[in-house]
Each structure stands twice: as structure tokens, then as C-alpha cells.
Amino acid sequence: MKIKPLADRVLVKQTAAETKTAGGLYIPETAQEKTQQAEVVAVGPGTEKEKITVKVGDKVLYDKYSGTAIKMDGEDYLILKISDVIAIVE
């Protein structure tokens, strides 16, 4: 199955949450905070008002409670509006 976002939407795949602290302690899965970093998998064409400013492969930060979660081929993805993308991580 293939998903092509429409208008000003971006399809992203969340990156894995940190499982170990800087000091070397392991964080149990139940205590891990949901990551707000993801990799762009597909982008829509944009609109006249909202231009797409990211490309496939970019690592981005997004608003904590934004997007629509979907599951495709056993993988979890989010469909975000481009306005929910906060920054590109370089």
C-alpha cells in the first residue's frame, strides 16, 4: 500500500524514543515519553497559502498533539499539516 498526502499534508514516521539516559540508566517503555521527532516519508503538493518547506528524508520536529495516526504494513505513521511542523533537524 502507498499513501500520497494531499494539499498541505506531510506523511512522517516517528523515530524511536530514547531508551537510555545520558547517565546510562535504562528507561522502561511505560515511562518513555512520546517522541516529537520524525522522518518525512512523503509530502503533498502544497497549496497557494501553504507551501511545502520539507522534503522526503528530512528529520523534523512537530507539535506534541498534532496529526492523525495511521498504521500501514505494520508500521505507525502520522499525517501532519505542514503548519504543525516546527523545525527541520540538521
C-alpha positions, 0 to 999 in steps of 0.5 A: 500500500502507498499513501500520497498526502494531499494539499498541505499534508506531510506523511512522517514516521516517528523515530524511536524514543530514547531508551537510555539516559545520558547517565546510562540508566535504562528507561522502561517503555511505560515511562518513555515519553512520546517522541516529537521527532520524525522522518518525512516519508512523503509530502503533498503538493502544497497549496497557494497559502501553504507551501511545502518547506520539507522534503522526503528524508528530512528529520523534523520536529512537530507539535506534541498533539498534532496529526492523525495516526495511521498504521500501514504494513505494520508500521505507525505513521502520522499525517501532519499539516505542514503548519504543525511542523516546527523545525527541520533537524540538521 
